[in-house]
Amino acid sequence: MHRIKVDIDFIEFIKTGKFGFIKLGETKTEIINQGFSPEDWLNGETKESSRVWRYGNIELHFDNKNKLSGIFTDYVSNIDFGESISISNWWILSNDKASPNLLTTITELNSLNLNYSKTTYSTGYIEVKLTNGVYFTFDHPYEKPNKEHNNWTMTVIGKK
């Protein structure tokens, strides 16, 4: 099977929710038939049975019907797209740097004229979700939940 590389324009992902040609709801078979086989999957599983496929530290999550239900990474300060994904237009992210904080992220989303909702959870994190399904999770720095929310840092980027 011919393996292809998926090109992701990160700003386009933020603005539109498009992650290359990969679409939520596609089956594992459809994704493999497009030449995008996983680089890794959960330990103790096969690529057919695993509910998570990995490309570097980017994860594709599948539901119980083997349909793509989410795209996820919790390595925001050091995103590794593996060998199968190339990235351009990193937006406010800069690999091997500190994660952006909530205020910087919201300011950038506003400059792109994007609509979003912000939810603060009692379990100690904040989620900013765009209308296109892309979301960001922010945690409190140094485990201090009462500290200024604008300084909480991005720990997750995903789409569901």
N, C-alpha and C positions, 0 to 999 in steps of 0.2 A: 504494500500500500504506500502510495506517495504521501509524504508528510509535507504539509505546508506551514508557513509562518504567518501568523495573524498580526497585522499591523494595527495598533491601537493609537489613535490620536486622543490623548487623555482629556483635553479640553472638550472635544466632541463627545466623549463618553459622559462627561459631567453635564454638558448642555442637552444632549439628546438621549442618553442612556444606551447608545449603540456601542457594543463591545465587538468591533469588527463585524464579521458576518454571523457571529454566534448570537442566538436568540433564545430567551427564556421559553420554555415549552418544547424545545427540540429534544428528541430522544438521543440516547448515547449512540445508537446506530447512525442516526442522521449526522451527528457531529463527526463520527469516525469516517463516514462516507465522504465528508467534505475534506478529509485529509488531516483532521485535527485530533489525532490520538493522544491520550494522556501521557505525560512523562512519568507520573507516579500516581499512586492511589493508596488507600488506607492499608496499613499492615494487616496481614492475615486475611486479606480479601483478594479477589481477582478484579481486573478492570471491569468485568461484567457485573460483579456483585457489589463493588464499592459504591457508596453513596457520595463519595468525594473523589474527584480527580484533581491532580495538582500539575501545575506548570510553574516551576520555581516555587514561590510561596503564594501564588495566585491559585485559588480553589474554585472549581465548578462544583456546585452542590446539586444533587438529584433527589427527586421525590421517590416514593415507593413504586412508581410506574416507570422509573428510569427516564423521567423527563427533567430537563434542566430547570431548577427552581431558584437558583441564586448564583451570584458571582461574589467572591469574598477574599479579602486579605486582612490580616491583623498585624502586618509587618509594615506599617505606614512609613516608618523612618528608614526602612531598608527594603524596599520592594524589589523582589527578584522575579522577573517575568519568565525565567527559564530560557530554554532554547527555542521554544515554539512561539513566543510572543515578542514583538518589538514595540517600543513605545516612543512616541514623539509628543511634543507639547506637554511637558510635565505639569503644567498649571502651577499651583503653589507648592507642589511637592518637589523635593530635591533629594534624590537618593543619598543615603548615608548622612543625612542631616536631621536635625530635630523636627519632629512633627509639627505642623501648623496648629495654632491654638484656635479656639472657637471664634474669637473676635475677628481674626485674620480671615478665617474661612467664610464667615457670614459677610464680611466686607467684600470679598472676592465674588461670592454668589450674587450679592447685590449689584456689583459692577457688571456682571454678565446678564443682569435683569432676569434672574431665575426665581421662580416661586418655590418656597420650601416651608416645611413646618418644623418646629423645634419642640422636643419633648424632653423634660427632665424626669428621670426615673428615680424612685426612692432607693433603689438598689445601688445608686452611685454612678450613673452615667447619663450622658445627654445624647440624644439622637437628632440629627438634622436630616430630614428626608425630602428629596426633591419630588416633584410631581411625576417625573419619568421613572421612578423606582430606585434611583441611585440614593444611597444614604451614607452618612458619616457618623461614627460613634466617637464621643469624647469622654475621657476619664479625667478624674481630678488628679492633679500632680501630687506626688508624694503622699498619696492616700489621705488627703485632707479635704473631705467633701464640703466643708463650709468655706473653703477659700473661694476667691473671686471666680465665677463661672467663665468669664471671658478668657481666663488663662488656662482652662482645661485643654488638654492636647488630644489631637485626633489619633485614635488607635485602630480604627476599622474603617475601611472603604468597601462598599458592596453595592449590589443591586439585587432586589427581590421583587 
